[in-house]
Amino acid sequence: MEVQGRVKMVGETQTFGGNGFRKREIVVTTEEQYPQHIMVEFVQDKTDLLNSYKEGQQVKISINLRGREWVNPQGETKYFNSIQGWRIEAVQADASGAGMPAVPPADAFEPAGDLKEEDHDDLPF
């Protein structure tokens, strides 16, 4: 799965426990009718992948959805989900539109000079 959008925030690397578990979070804002702020976590050696990304950059992140079960001290079972990133890449902003080729400038076209009046109205009705 992938998430694509603009980087809103890149967090610092956090270390937990005696075994040195590392985690780093990034928030990406999707660009759609109703933008979503998606928090993706990178863990262990993947935390270094975020070093070169800054706020405002367009990115595409490959993700895995993770779910886990936890039983609290009162015996209630709780479920938690997380979005874990494993690859991130910069996306170039496409100002010309969605996959459309760029339009050449107007001076690249040659003006039509041999039009006759009867060719002007060529509609069939």
C-alpha positions in Angstrom: 0.0 0.0 0.0 1.1 3.6 -0.5 0.3 7.0 0.9 1.1 10.1 -1.1 1.0 13.7 0.0 2.9 16.7 1.4 5.1 16.4 4.5 3.5 18.3 7.4 5.9 17.2 10.1 9.0 15.0 10.6 9.6 13.9 14.2 12.8 13.2 16.0 14.0 9.6 16.5 12.8 8.2 19.9 14.4 5.3 21.7 12.4 3.0 24.0 13.4 0.4 26.6 16.6 -1.4 27.4 16.8 -3.1 24.0 17.1 0.3 22.1 13.9 0.1 20.1 13.8 3.1 17.8 10.8 4.9 16.3 10.4 8.0 14.2 7.1 9.6 13.0 6.2 11.6 9.9 2.8 13.2 9.2 1.7 13.5 5.5 -1.3 15.5 4.4 -3.1 14.0 1.4 -4.1 16.2 -1.4 -7.7 15.3 -2.2 -11.2 16.9 -1.7 -11.0 16.2 2.1 -7.3 16.2 3.0 -6.2 13.7 5.7 -3.3 14.1 8.0 -1.8 10.6 8.1 0.8 9.7 10.7 3.3 7.0 9.6 5.9 5.5 11.8 9.3 4.2 10.8 11.0 1.8 13.1 14.6 0.5 13.8 17.0 1.0 10.9 14.2 2.6 8.8 14.2 5.7 10.9 17.2 7.0 9.0 15.2 7.1 5.8 13.5 10.3 7.0 16.8 12.2 7.4 16.6 14.0 4.0 12.9 15.0 4.0 11.6 18.4 5.1 8.2 20.0 5.6 6.4 20.9 2.4 7.9 18.2 0.3 5.8 15.9 -1.9 6.4 12.3 -1.0 5.1 8.8 -1.6 5.4 6.3 1.3 5.1 2.5 1.0 3.3 1.3 4.1 2.1 -1.8 6.0 -0.9 -1.8 8.3 -0.2 -3.4 11.6 -2.7 -4.5 14.3 -2.2 -5.9 17.8 -4.2 -7.1 20.7 -3.6 -6.1 24.3 -5.3 -7.2 27.5 -5.3 -4.6 30.2 -4.9 -5.4 33.9 -8.7 -5.4 34.3 -8.9 -8.2 31.8 -10.4 -6.1 28.9 -9.0 -6.8 25.5 -8.1 -3.7 23.4 -7.0 -3.5 19.8 -4.6 -1.0 18.3 -3.6 -0.2 14.7 -0.5 1.5 13.3 0.7 2.5 9.9 4.3 1.5 9.5 6.5 2.9 6.6 9.2 0.9 5.0 10.1 3.1 2.0 9.8 6.8 1.2 10.5 8.7 -2.0 10.2 12.3 -3.2 7.6 13.1 -5.8 8.0 15.9 -8.3 5.0 18.3 -8.3 3.5 18.2 -11.8 2.3 21.7 -12.6 1.1 20.8 -16.1 -1.8 18.6 -14.9 -2.4 14.9 -14.2 -0.2 13.1 -16.8 -0.9 15.6 -19.6 2.0 16.6 -21.8 3.2 20.2 -21.7 1.6 22.6 -24.2 4.2 24.3 -26.5 4.2 28.1 -26.5 2.0 29.9 -29.0 5.0 31.1 -31.1 5.8 27.4 -31.9 2.7 27.2 -34.2 2.7 28.6 -37.7 -0.3 30.8 -38.5 -2.8 29.5 -41.1 -2.7 31.9 -44.1 -4.4 30.1 -46.9 -8.0 29.9 -45.5 -10.9 30.6 -48.0 -14.2 31.9 -46.8 -16.0 28.7 -47.9 -13.6 26.6 -45.7 -14.5 28.7 -42.7 -18.0 27.2 -42.2 -17.4 23.4 -42.5 -20.0 22.3 -40.1 -22.2 19.5 -41.5 -25.6 21.1 -40.5 
